[in-house]
């Protein structure tokens, strides 16, 4: 991020927090004058505001107040979001709710929140629990550059509708009673329970909306009904359904790299430019393509909760959750696909039985990094890609939990449960056509721009080139059992302890059948004209081009969709047993109340990674086992200086297990003469470890007012990086005998992930929320929530005995969120702006974004509320860049050229607006 942009963002966020502090001071002064506060859940319970100058605590404001008290009473560093009432969670998407909390950043897919990063660490470091159980459910990105068919530990929050949930908490500091893992923190999701409501209660939420890019009708329906029989037995059922079209479009590349031109390409260039191109000194973008990603998605969620209290001191709860997210996706691209790295360069190309001449560069411009930023080329090779995908994620969870108060001093609780998440892409097919023509491609602006010197909509300019079929399947299973007990010696000391088992399994495979008909189409032995099955694609704002009708094309060539044998087969089984002891305590220090906990958690993990290695092209099963264990101490303390101000401190050790893709035991072994090359996962990876420290001050005032400031620090070891170096075969952990003549002492070139890096991460979190009822007249109904997080990190990679410095992937050093709300007994509105600074990922990164969302309501009656919600109101662009690497001959490692960022994706997804009604029964 530029210095100017960073300064502006910091200034704006600081100004907001300063304003919130002034408001808090004024409100505190008003409270000291006994200003009345009304706490009403429904508007008909509030007095006439013309007679009493008061703020009615309801709606969004009520949610803030309840969440604030939960944060205040917590023994650890935590934040909370709660629903005001049944099916009335304050946001359309759980991720978008979370971004209002300090230290939280999200990424979006087609404008909708998808994954959460906490305190600068990526989604893989944030553990998500659902009704007390860890959860993993992947709905991948349609873009390869954003992690299509990824295998990681992150959770996609767009699987479930927000209406199904009643509370979210974010635990930022670690205590011994928590499951180990989630180095960034733990996000807890909770569905509603019947004992939370009296008697019979029901709610219905109906919404309809549209998106400016797709212009379709998007229905959202949620209903919930609960029956509580005197807190003895209760049943609750909720259902949420939605259907919508989404679209992202823009300019897209495959990446950039040094490409060497041939003599035919450069005959028109100046001698200096010709020399650079022929010597391979110039960096060309690959693809240079216009792209549209579209999808029809359908989301269904069902929760059930049955609670039984057979005796007064025993409560049993059975929670069930079913989620299904279907996504029929399309990709359509118009790209350069010449024979040199899919750039605008290339040699003469076989096409329909003839050979097309090589592309010729008319003129070029390049920057100080020798990156091509403008090119005028004749007769380059184009391809249109028509991609179809069917994806489906099915999630199921069943959890039986219990709480037994055996006496005032002795209590037990626990749960047993199982969940599965199946993510299938049974169809992921590509149809490529080929064309030739002139192109001007220009990267001198903020995004790429193409000018085509040929008719991109004339079917006579195209020929069929190839068809690729593929499918991917993934399954995640989790079995979890936990039993805890606590004994209160007195009001000041409580001893807690517990044991748990967590069995985690992830498996999958792929199937492919590529280059169908490619050879006969190139040789001209099969009719490659597209006139019988083409369509004109006009969804892109800048250009129309030709795509294919899949059904007509397959029928014309009498193609039956077939797939090859499964490959990339893997299964990771991770079984962990753990136990903890924790002492919760309360005391006094200099007349001030001091409370907290101290304890330790021990864990033992057995990892079994099975898969198929391609040994000289032959699939060969292999299995590797590993065990590791440890003890994690934790300390949390809260000093209540007075009724309004308290100080928190925390210190702990925690772990984070590496990604599933790093563990997965699949890959290949090849032999070229005397050189043996191994590419594999690495089940022998150690978990990441961290030493963690927190210190925070919190001031509470009024009905919702709060000012907090905190610092945190993490020292992390055993981060994972991919590397290739010399080894001996026994180091790989693979069985001998897979390759004839290869023994444990055989030298190999081994590519895999290893523990190489350490990192430090330090951050500052500031947050404020306040009503502004000290303002005159109608302005008294205003309020604000604001937060700012500043983070600094440094990684140290030990490569070839040298320390190479860098920054952690996925870390935005500035995150800021501001919500301004106005709420009366009759109506209310709020607008939220979320800023995330730029951050890096493997091979590139993302530029800074600012998203603006809004919502409003009108209370028709005590039971009926009309709602209006807007998502991504500014149609923010997502800009992804890739970095160019050069080889550092001293450290013998690839390093990134500072500032050498090149366009990767530049897309927008439109504004979404929903209008609806919430009805309480």
N, C-alpha and C positions, 0 to 999 in steps of 0.2 A: 504494500500500500504506500502511496506517495506520502512524503512528509506533510504536505499541505492538507491532504485529505485526512490524514490521521489527526492533525492538529484541529481541524474543523470538527471532527467527530468527538474528540476529547473535550473541546470547548463547549459543544452543544450539550453533551452529557453532563459536564460539570455544572453548566448553567441550570439544567433541570434539577440536579440534586441540590444546588444552592437554593433554588426557588422552593423546593420541597421542604428544606430545613427552615426557611423563613415561615412557610405555612405551618409547619409543626410548632414553631415557637409561638405563633399567633394563636393556634388552636389550644396549645397548652395554657396560655394565658386566659383564653376564653373559658376553658374548663375550670380554672381556678376560681372563676366568677360564678361557678355552678350553672353553666349553660346546660340546658336540658338535652338529654340524648334519648331517643326513642328506639327500642330494639323490637321491631315487628317483623314477623315472617311474611305477613300478608298486608296489603295496603289498607284493607278494611279495619285492621287493628290499630292503625296509626291515628293520632288525633289530628284535628284540623290544623294544618301548618300555618294558616293565617293567624291563629290564636297562639300557637307555641312555636317560637323560633327554634327548630330542631332539625336534625338530620334523621330521616327514617332509614333504619338499618335493614335493608332488604336487598334482593337481587344480587348484583355483582358486589355491592358494598357489604352485604351480609356474608357472602362467601369469603371476602377478604378478612372480615373480622373473625370468623370461625377459624380460618386457616392460621391467622396470626396467633391466636391463643394456643393452637396446637404446637406451633413453632416455639412459642415462649416457654411452654411446659416441658419441651423435649430435653432430654439429658445429653443429646448429641447435637452436632451442627446439622440442621435440617430445615427444609422448606416444605410447605404443604399447599395444595389446591383442593378445594372441596366444591361439591355441587350444592346449589342453594336448595334444591328440592328434586323430586323424582324427574328423571329425564331432562334435567336442566343444567347440565354441565356448562360452564361459562364459555366454551369455545367449540367450534365444529370439529377440531382435530386435537388429539391429546398432545402431540408434539408442539402445536402452536400455543397450547396452554403452558407447557413447560418453558417455552422461550421467555415468558414473562418473569421467570425466576432468575436471580443473580447466578452467574457462572454457567448458564445453560445456553448452548447454541444448537441450532438445528440445520439440517439441509432439507431442501424441498425437491419434490418431483412433480413436474407440471403444476407448480404453484402451491402444492399441498405438502405440509410437513411430513417428513418420513422418518428420519433418524436423529438421535440426540447425542450431542457431545457435551460432556460435563467437565468444567474447569480445565479446558484446553486439551483434554485427552479425547481421542476419537471414540466413535460408537462402540468399538470392540472393548473399550475399557469401562463401559457403563453397564452394570448388571441390571436387568429388569426382572422384577418378580410380579407374578399375578396371583392374588389371593394367597400370598406367602410362599409360593413356589417359583423357582427360577424359570424363565421362559425364553424361548428362542423361536422366532417365526419369521422367515425371510420372504419378503416380496421384493424381487430384485428390480433394478433399474432397467428400462428398455435400452439404455446406452451402454455399450461395452466400456467406455471410458469412465463410467460411474459404477462399474462393478456388476455387470450382468452375470447371473448364475454364480454369485459370490457364495463362499462358504466361510462364515465368520460367526462370532458370538453376539452380534448386534441384533437389536429388535426393531422391526419396522412398525411404527405406530399407526400407519394407515391401514393396517389389517382390520382394526376394530373401530366402530363408531363411538364417539365420545359419550353419547347418551347412555351407554351401557354401564358407565362407571360413576361412582359416588365420591371417590377421593383419589388423589395422587400424593405420595410423599417422596421427597428426595433426601436421602440420607448421605450427607457429605463426609462426615467423619465416621470412623469404624469403631465398633464396640464388639466385645468378645461374643455376645449373643447373636450377632449377625453371621450369616454364611460368609466364609472367606471368598475373596474374588471381588470383581468390580472395583478396581483400583481408583477409578474416578469417583465412584459413588454408586448408590443403589436407588433405582426408581421403583417404587412400589405402586402397583395398580390394584384398586379394590372395587369389586362390583357391589351393588346394593344388597342389603340383608333385610328380611322381613321384620326382625326385632327392632330395626331402626325407625319403624313407623307404627302408629297405633291403629288397631282395628283394620278395616279395609281401606286401601288407598290405591288409586290408579292414576296414570298419567298417559297422555297421548301427545306426541309431537309430530306435526305434519309440515313439511317444507317442500317448496319447489323452487328451482333456480335455473340459471343458465350461465354459460361461459362465453366471453366475447370472441374467443377463437373458434369454438365449436358451434355455438348458437343452438344447442340442443336443449331439450327440457330435462332437468335433472331432479328426480324425486328423492326425498329423504323421509322415511317414516320410522318412528320409534314409539313403542308402547311398553308400559310397565304396569303390572298389577301385583299387589301385595295383600296378604291376609295374615293378621296376627291375632291369635286366640289367646289373649291375656298373658302374653309373654311366655306361654307354655309350648305352643306349637305355631309355626309360621311357614308360609310358602310365598315365594316371590318368583315371578317370571318376567323377563324382559326380552324384547325382540327389536332389532334395528335393521333396516334395509335401505339401501341406496343404489342408485344406478346413474352413471354419468359418462359422458365422453370427455376425454382430455386430449390436449395436443400441445406439443412443443415444436417450434420450428425456428430455423435460423441457418447459420453458416457453420460448417463442420469440417474437420479434417481428420486424417488418421494419425497425425503427428508430423514431425519434421525430422529431417536427417540429411547428412552430407550425401550427395548423389553426384556421380561422375557422368558427364555428358559424353556422347560420341561425336565424331567429326560432323556427321550429317546434321546434328542438332544445332550447331553453332556457326554455320557458314555465314550468317548475316550479322554476327556480333563484331564489336570492335576487337582488335587484337588483345587488349588487356582483359576484357570480359571473356573472350574465347579461351584464353589461357587459364583463367580461374575455373571456368566450367569444365574444361578438359582435365584439369589437375584434381578435380574433386574438392575444390575449396568452397563451393557454394552449397548452401543449405536450402533445400526445397521442401515446401509443404506437400504432404501426401493427401490425395483425395480431392482437395479444393472443391468441396461439394455443398450443394444446397440440400437441406435435409428437413424432413417432417416426421416426427414420431407421434403417432396417434394411437388411441386405445379406447375401447369400450369396456369399462369396468363395472362390476356388480359386487356389492358387499352385503353379506348377511351375517348377523350376529345374534346369538341366543344365549341368555344366561338364566340359570335356575339356582335358587337357594332355598334349602329346606332347613329350618332350625327347630330343635326340639330341646326342651328343658324338662326332663323327666322328674327331676328334683330341683329344689331352689338353687343348689350350688353346682349344678352340672349343666353345661350348654354344649350341644352337639350341632355342628353345621356341615351340611353337604352342599358344596358349590359345584356347579357344572357350567362349562362354557363351550360353545361351539361357534366357530367362525369359518366363513368361506369367502374367499376373495378371488373372483374370476376376472381375468384380464385378457381380452382378445386384442392383440396389438398389431399395428402395421408400421413398417418403416418404408419410406420412399426417398431415394437419393438420386441426385444427378451429379456424377463425380467424374474426375479424371482418373484413368486407370491404365496409363501407358506402362510399358514393360519395365521401366526402371523405377521400382519402389512405389508404383501407383502415383507417380508425379506426372508433370506435363512432359517429361523426357521419355525417350524410348527409341527402340530400333524399329526397323521395318517389321510389320505385324501380319501374320497369316490370318486371313479373314475371308470366309466363304469361298475357299478354294483359290483365292488370289492373295497377293502380298501387298498390303498398304504401305506407302512410303513412310519414312520416319518423320516425327514432328520436327519442326524448324522454329527456333527462337528468333523472332523478329527484333525484339528489344527486351532488356531486363533492367531492373534497379534492385539494389541490395543495400542493407544497412551496415553499420560498423561491425556487426557480428557475421557478416557475409550471408545473411539470410535474405532470400529473395522476397521483396515486398511488392514487386510489380513485374509482370511478365506478359508479353504479347507473343503468342505462339500459333503457328499454322499447323493444321492437320494433326492435332494431338488426339489421343484415344480417349473416348468417353465411355462410361457405363452408367446405365440406370439399374438401381437395385430395388426390386419389389420384394419386400420381406413380410412374411406373415408369421404370427406367433399366437399360440393359445397357451395361457398360463393359468394355473389354479393352485391356490394355497388352501388347505383344509386343516384347521386347528381344532383340537379337542382337549379338554382338561376336565378332570374330575378330582376333587379334593374333599376329604373328610377331616374336619378339624374338631377339636374339643377343648373346653376349658373347665377344670374341676377345682373348685375352692373347697378343699378338704376341711380347712378350718380358717380362722382369721389369719393364721400364720403360714399355713402350708397350702400351696397351690400347684397345680399341674396343668400343662397345656401341650398340644402337639398336633401334628397332622400327618396324613398319609395320602399320597396322590400320584396320579400318572397323567402325562400329557403327550400328545403326538402332534407333529406338524409335518405334513406332506406338501412339498412344493414340486409341482410337475410342470414341465414344458414339453408336452407330447408332440407339438408341432413348432418348429423354428426353421422355416424354409426360406431360401433366397433364390430369386430368378434374376439373372443378369442379362441385360441386352448390351450391345456394343454399337458405337457410332464413332464417326471421325469428323472433325471440324476445327474451326479456329476459335481461340479463346483469349480474352484479356482477363487476367486475374490480378486483383489489386488489394493489397493488405496495408495500404498507407493510412487507412482510417482505423476506427475502433474495432471494426469487424471486416470480414472479407467481402469482396464484391466481384461478381463475374459478369462479363459481357460476352455473349455468345455470337459467333459469326456464322451461325447456321440455324436452320429451323428445328428447334428441339421438339416440336409437336408433329412433324411429318413422319409417319411410320416408315416411309421408304428410305429414311436415313438410318434406320436401325436394323440390326440383325440379332437373333438369339445367340447367346454366348455360352451360358452354363446354368445348371440348376444344382443347388446344394440342399440336401435334406438333413435335419438333425433333430435330436430330442435329448432332454436332460431331466433327470429325476433325483430328488433329494428327500430324505426322511430324517427327521429328528425325533428322538424319544427321550423322555425323562421320567424316572421313577424316584420319588422322594419320600422319605419318612423322617420324622423329627419328634423328639420327646424332650420336654423341658420341665423343670421343677424349680420352685422358689420357696425359701423359708425366711420369714421376717422375724428376726430376733427381737426387734422392737421397731418403733417408728423411724429409727435412724439407720438401721442396718438390715439389708436383705441379701441373702446369698442365693444366687441363681446357678443352675447347671443344666447341661443337656447333652444329648447325643443325636447324631443325624447320619443318614445315608443318602447319597445322591448318585444315581446311576444315569449317566448321560451317554447317548449314542447318536452318532450322525453318520449317515451312509448315502451313497449315490453312485450314479454312473451316467455315461452319455452314449448316444448312438449317432452315427453319421453315415451319409452316403453322398459324397461330393463329386463335382465335375460331371454330372449326368449330361450326356449328349454333347459335351464340350468338344471332343475330338471330331466326331462326324460333322458338327456345325463348322468348325474351323476348316476342315478339308473340303467342305462343299458337297459331301455325300448325303447330307440330310437337309431338307428345306429349312432354312433359318429365317425366312421372312416372318415378320410379326403381324402382318396385316389382318390375320384372322382372329387375333386375340388381344389386341392392344386396347388401352384406354388412355385418355389424356388426363393427367393429374394437374389440377389447378389450385391446390390448397396452399401452396407457398406464395407469399406476398410478392416475391420478386420475379418468378418465372414459372411457366408451365412446361411440362415435359411428358414423355411417354412412359407408361408403366404397363404391366400385363394383367390380364384377367386369368387368375390361377386355374379356375375350372376349365375354361376354354383351352388354355395352353396345354394342360395335361391330357385333355381329351384329344386334341389335335395330334399329339405325338404318342397317344396310347400308352401313357406312362402310369404305372401303378406305383404309388409312393411306398418305397421299401427302405429299410435301414439296416446297417451292418450290425455285427455282433457288439454287445456292450463293451465299452472301454472306459478308461479313467475310473475304474471301479475302486471304491475305497469304503472302509468302515472304521470309524474311530469310536472306541468304547472307553469311557472315562468313569471309573467308580471311585467315589470318595467317601470315606468315613471320617467323622469329625466329632469332637467333644469340646466343651468349654466350661469354665468356671468364671463367675463374675460376681463382684460384690458391689451392690448399689448402696450408697451412703449419703447421709445428711448430717451436717454439723454446723457450727457457727465459727466465724472468723472475724474477730474485732467487732462483734455485734451484728455481723452480716451473715445471712444464710448461705451456706456452701453445700452444694449437692453434686453428685456425679456417680461414676462407676469406674471400676478397675478390674481387669481380668485378662485371661489368655485363652486362645483357641488353638487346639491341636488338630491337624488334619493329616490324612494319609491317602494318597491317590495312586491308583493303579491304572495305567494307560495301555490299551491294546490297539495297535494300528494295523489293520489288514488291508491289502490291496492287490492290485495286479500291476506288475512291472512288465513293460514291453521289452523283452530280452531278444535282441536281434529280430524284432518285429513279431515275436511270438509271446502271447500273453502268459505270464507266469505268476502264480499266486505266491504271496509272501506275507509274513506276519512278524511284527516287532513289538516287544513288551517293554514297559518302563514303569518304575515306581519311584515316588518321591514323597517326602513328608516334611512337616515343619510345625513350629509353634509361633503364634502371632500374639504379642502383648498389645493391650489397648487401654487407654486412659482418657476419660472425659470428665470435665468439671465445669460447673456453672456457679459463679459468685453473684448473688443477688444483692447488689449494692444498696438498692432501695426498691420501693414498689414499682418503679418505672424503668430502672436501669440495671442491666446485668452484663457480666463479662463471661465469655466462654473460652475454654482452652481444651485442646485435644492433642494427643500424641498416640501413634499406633504404628504397627507394621501390618502390611497387607500384601496380597499377591494378585496377579492376573495371569490367567492361563493363555498361551498363545492361540492364534487363530486356528480353526479347524483345517484350513488349506495347508498351513505349515506342518501340521501333524500328519496329514493324510499320506499313507504309505502307497503312493502310486508314482509312476514315472517310467524311466526307460534305462536300459543298458545297451550300449552299442560298442562295437569293436571295429576299428579301422586300422588294419595292420597290427602294430604293437600298442596302439593307443586305445585304452579302455575309458569310455566316458559314461558317467552315471549321473542321472538327474532324478531326484527323488524328494519326497517329503522327509521330515526329520522328526520322528517320534521321540528322539532323545533330547528335544529342547527342554530347557529348564523354564519354570514359570517366571514371569517378571516379578520382582519384589520391590517394595517401596517402603521408605520411612516417611511418615506423614505427620505434619504439625499444623494446627489451626489455632488462631487467636482472634476473637471477635468481641465487639461491644454492641449492645442492643438497647435501644431506648424505645419504650412503649408508652403511648399516650392516647387519650380519647377512645373512641369506639373502634377505630381501625388503624390509627396512626402508629407508625413505626419508622425508626431510623436505625440502620445497622451499618457497621463497617468491620471488615474482617480481612485478615491476611492468612494465606495458606502456603505451605511449602512441601514439595515432594522430592525425595531423592530416589530415583528409580534405577534399578540394575536389571541386566539380562534382557534388554530390548532385542528384538529379532530383526535381522537383515539378511537378504539373499546374497550369497557369495559363491564364487567358483574358484577352486584352488586345488592344488595337488594333495593327494591323500593316498592311503593304502586301502585296499578293498575291505579289510576288516573294520575300518572306521565307519563304513556305511551302515553297519548293523544287518546287512543282507546276508542270507544264508549262502554258504559255499556250495558250488555245484550248479548254480544257475547258468553259468557260462563255462563251457569246457575249457580247462587250462587256467582259469582265473581262480587264484587262491587268496587267502587272507592277506598275504604279503604283496600281492600284485599292485603296482602303482596304478592309480586311476586319477582322472580329472572329474571332480565331484562338484555338482551344482545343487545347492540346497539352502535352506534357511538355517542360520546359526545364531546363538546368543553372542552378540558382539558389542552392543552399545549400552552406555549408561546415560542418564539424563537428570537434569535438575529442572524443576518447574516451580516458579514462585508467582503468586497472584494476589491481587487486591480486589475485594468485592465491596461495593457500596450499594445500598438499596434504601429506598424511601417510599412510604405510602402515607397519604394524608387526605382527610376531608378538608375542604376550604370553607366551612360554614361561617368563618369569621368575616367572609366577604359580604358586601351589602346585597340586599334584595335577592333576586333569583340566582345570583352567582354563588350563594352559599351552598348550593347543591352540587358544586363541582368537587372533583377529587382527582388525585394523581397517584400513579404507581410508577416508579422509575428505578432502574438499576444500571450499574456500570461495572464491568469486570475488566481488569487489565492483567495480562499474563505475560511472563517472560520465561523462555525455556532455552536450554542448550543441551545438545546431545554430544556424546563423545564416542566415536566408533574406533575400535582398535583394529586397524587394518595394516597388515604387514608390519607389525610392531610399532606403528605410528598412530597417534591420536588425531582423528579427523573430526573437526567441529561441525555442527549443523544445528538445525531446528527440528523439533518434533513434527511429524506429519499430522495433519488435521487440526492444528492449533491456530486459532485466531487470537491475536494478541489484544484485540479490543472487541468486546461485546457490550451492546447497550440496548435497553428497551425502555420505552416510555408509553404509558397508557394514560390518557386523559378521559375521565368519565364524568357524566352528568346524570344524576338520578333523583327522581322524585317518586312520590307514591303512585303516580299515574304513568309516568313514562321515563325513559332513560336512554342514554346512548354512550358509546365509548369508541375511541379510536386508538389503535396501538401501532407503534412504529418500532421495528426491530432492526438493528444494525449489527452486521457481522463483518469484521475486517477480513482481508484476504488470508488464505491459508494454503499450505502445500500438501500435496499427496504424492504418492510414488509417481515419478516421471512428470510432475507438473503441479498444478494447483488451481485454485478458484479465486477470482477477484472478489472484492468486497460487494456486499449486497445490502439494500435497505428495503424491507418489506413492510407494507402498510395494510392492516386489516381493521375492520370496523364492525360494530353491531349496534342495534337499537331495539327497543321494545315499547309497546304500548299496552297498558293493562286495561283491557276492556271491562273486566269484572274480576272479582277475587279469584275466579277459577280459570279465566281465559286471558291469555297474553299473546299478542301479535308480535312477531319478531322479524327483523331484517338483518342479514349478515352479509358482509362483503369480504372476500379473500383476495389478496394481491391486487389491491385497488390501483396501484401505479403500473401494473404489468411489468414488474421488474425483470430485467434480463439476467440470466445466469451466464457468466463468462468463465470458461475453463481454458487454461493455457497449459502448454507443455514446455518443458525446459530443455535446452540443448546441453549435452554433456561433452566434455573433452577429457582426454586421458591424461592424468597427472603422472608424468614419468618418474617423478621423485617418490611420491607415495604409492604409485602403481595402483591407482583407483580412478574411476570416473568421477568427475566433479562437475557441478553445475556452473555455467557462466553467469555471474551476477547480472540481473536485469535482462537476460536473454530469454524472455518469455515469448512464446509464439502461440498464436491462436489455435485452440483445439475445438472447443464448442462455444457458440454464442447464440443463445436461444431465448425465446420468450414463450409464455404459455397462456396469456390472457387473464382477464379479470373474471371472478366468479361472484355472483350475487344470489342469495337465497331469501325468499320471503316465506313466512310460515306462521303457525300458531301452536302454542303449548296449552293443553287443556288438562287441568287437575280435577280429579273426581273424588 
